[in-house]
Amino acid sequence: MRILAGTHKGRTLLPPPKGASARPITGAAKKSLFDMLAPLLPDASVADLYCGTGTMGLEALSRGAARVYFADREAGAVARLRRNIRELGVAKQCVVWAGDVWATLGRRLERLDEALTIAFVDPPYAQSRRWDWDEATRRLFEPLAARLAAEGTVALRLPTKVDLPNRLGPLEVIRRKRYGGMAVALLAVRTPRRSWSEQNTDFADPD
């Protein structure tokens, strides 16, 4: 697990501990996703939900994000996340929310005094396969939509066989891309001002 670009390019990150439910994203898929999000990264406020040891949020910081809110419930992964943050010297730019994302996200977002530019949502596959999308919308996606900046985007990673609705409350899928057995969907509150990304809801070929 390495940071691919930016001020910390090449730095190695601790992976999730053995037996953890997190599935680290592949380097090729991470590069593709960050290429799509590149216009949003400078000075961004980012949420990295189900973050594991922080590979997505720390990549965002390396590429110019101003602050990242990390959230995960697994104690072993959170301990390694904190070590990764210390090793990179970015503690002043990081907030760690330890605990159940499903149960606590709404009230944590209510306390924020800034809008989020990007939110990574990367639940364990076993969990996302069981999701009731109405409840997921209420617990996760509606609170996120309420805190997104005007150009804000949610990047949701799922196994390809999960049937993702085109809308989750105020959020609409604007782009999907498949990488082997996983898929990433970008969701946003559709407005005429969205100019940074082509609106494309077709799955692309695997990279």
C-alpha positions in Angstrom: 0.0 0.0 0.0 1.6 3.2 -1.2 0.7 6.8 -1.9 0.6 7.2 -5.6 1.0 11.0 -6.1 1.5 14.3 -4.5 3.7 15.5 -1.6 3.9 12.0 0.0 4.3 10.1 -3.2 5.9 6.7 -2.7 5.3 6.5 1.1 4.3 3.1 2.3 1.2 2.8 4.5 0.4 0.1 7.0 -2.3 -2.3 5.6 -5.3 -3.5 7.6 -4.4 -6.1 10.2 -4.9 -9.8 9.3 -8.5 -10.8 9.6 -9.9 -7.3 9.1 -13.0 -6.9 6.9 -11.4 -4.0 4.9 -10.5 -4.8 1.2 -7.8 -2.3 0.2 -8.4 -0.9 -3.3 -5.9 -1.8 -6.0 -3.4 0.7 -7.2 -4.8 0.9 -10.7 -8.4 1.5 -9.5 -7.2 4.1 -7.0 -5.3 5.9 -9.7 -8.3 5.9 -12.0 -10.6 7.2 -9.3 -8.3 10.0 -8.2 -7.8 11.0 -11.8 -11.6 11.5 -12.0 -11.6 13.5 -8.8 -8.5 15.5 -9.4 -10.3 18.9 -10.1 -12.0 18.7 -6.6 -8.9 17.9 -4.5 -7.1 21.2 -4.0 -8.1 22.5 -0.5 -10.8 19.9 -0.3 -12.5 18.7 2.9 -12.9 14.9 2.7 -14.7 12.2 4.5 -13.2 8.7 4.3 -15.9 6.4 5.6 -15.1 2.7 6.4 -11.6 4.0 5.9 -9.6 1.0 7.2 -6.0 2.3 7.6 -6.7 5.4 5.6 -5.4 4.8 2.1 -8.0 6.9 0.3 -8.0 9.9 2.7 -4.2 10.0 3.0 -3.9 9.9 -0.8 -6.3 12.8 -0.9 -4.2 14.8 1.6 -1.1 14.0 -0.5 -2.8 15.4 -3.5 -3.8 18.7 -1.9 -6.8 18.2 0.3 -6.9 20.4 3.4 -8.6 18.1 5.9 -9.8 14.5 6.1 -12.4 13.0 8.5 -11.7 9.3 8.9 -14.3 6.9 10.2 -14.1 3.1 11.0 -15.2 0.8 13.8 -12.5 -1.8 13.8 -10.0 -1.1 16.5 -7.0 -2.7 14.9 -7.5 -0.8 11.7 -8.0 2.5 13.5 -4.8 1.9 15.5 -2.9 1.4 12.2 -4.6 4.5 10.7 -3.3 6.6 13.6 0.2 5.3 13.0 0.0 6.1 9.3 -1.2 9.6 10.2 1.7 10.1 12.6 4.3 8.7 10.2 3.2 11.1 7.5 3.1 14.1 9.9 -0.4 15.1 8.9 -2.1 14.9 12.3 -3.2 18.5 12.2 -5.2 17.9 9.0 -6.9 14.7 10.3 -9.9 13.9 12.5 -10.5 10.2 13.4 -14.0 9.1 14.2 -13.7 5.7 15.8 -17.0 3.8 16.1 -19.9 2.4 14.1 -20.2 4.6 10.9 -23.8 3.4 10.3 -24.9 4.4 13.8 -22.9 7.6 14.3 -22.4 9.4 11.0 -25.5 11.6 11.1 -24.8 13.3 14.4 -21.1 13.7 13.6 -21.8 15.4 10.3 -24.3 17.7 12.1 -21.4 19.0 14.2 -19.2 20.0 11.2 -18.7 23.6 10.5 -17.6 23.1 6.9 -18.9 21.5 3.8 -17.5 18.3 2.4 -16.0 18.3 -1.1 -15.5 14.5 -1.4 -16.8 11.6 0.6 -15.4 8.1 0.1 -17.8 5.4 1.2 -16.2 1.9 1.2 -18.1 -0.5 3.3 -17.0 -4.1 3.8 -18.4 -6.2 0.9 -20.2 -8.5 3.3 -22.0 -5.5 4.8 -22.9 -3.8 1.5 -24.4 -7.0 0.1 -26.9 -6.9 2.9 -27.8 -3.2 2.8 -31.4 -2.1 2.7 -31.0 0.9 0.4 -33.8 2.9 2.0 -32.1 2.6 5.4 -28.6 3.2 4.0 -30.0 6.4 2.4 -31.4 7.6 5.7 -28.3 6.7 7.8 -25.5 7.6 5.3 -26.4 9.3 2.1 -29.0 11.9 3.1 -26.7 13.1 5.9 -23.8 13.3 3.4 -25.9 15.1 0.8 -26.8 17.7 3.4 -23.1 18.4 4.1 -21.8 18.4 0.5 -20.4 21.5 -1.1 -22.0 22.7 -4.4 -19.6 20.5 -6.4 -19.4 17.8 -3.8 -19.2 14.2 -4.8 -19.6 10.8 -3.0 -17.4 8.0 -4.3 -19.0 4.6 -3.4 -17.2 1.3 -3.8 -19.2 -1.9 -4.0 -18.9 -5.4 -5.4 -20.1 -5.4 -9.0 -23.0 -7.8 -8.3 -24.7 -5.4 -5.8 -27.6 -3.7 -7.5 -27.1 0.0 -6.8 -30.2 2.3 -7.3 -29.7 5.3 -9.6 -30.8 7.6 -6.8 -30.1 7.6 -3.0 -32.2 10.4 -1.6 -30.9 13.7 -3.0 -27.9 12.0 -4.5 -27.9 10.7 -8.1 -25.4 8.4 -9.8 -23.5 10.5 -12.3 -20.8 8.0 -13.2 -20.0 4.3 -12.7 -16.8 2.4 -13.5 -16.0 -1.3 -13.0 -12.6 -2.7 -12.1 -12.8 -6.5 -12.3 -15.1 -7.6 -9.4 -15.5 -4.2 -7.9 -17.3 -1.1 -9.1 -17.1 2.6 -8.1 -20.0 4.9 -8.4 -19.8 8.7 -8.2 -22.9 10.3 -6.8 -23.8 14.0 -6.5 -26.8 16.3 -6.0 -27.5 17.1 -9.7 -27.3 20.9 -10.4 -26.6 22.9 -13.6 -23.4 24.1 -12.0 -21.7 20.7 -12.1 -19.0 21.1 -14.7 -16.0 19.1 -13.6 -17.1 15.7 -14.7 -18.9 14.2 -17.7 -22.2 12.8 -16.6 -21.9 9.1 -17.6 -23.8 6.3 -16.0 -22.4 3.5 -18.1 -19.9 1.1 -16.7 -16.5 1.5 -18.3 -14.3 -1.4 -19.3 -11.9 -2.6 -16.6 -8.6 -0.8 -16.5 
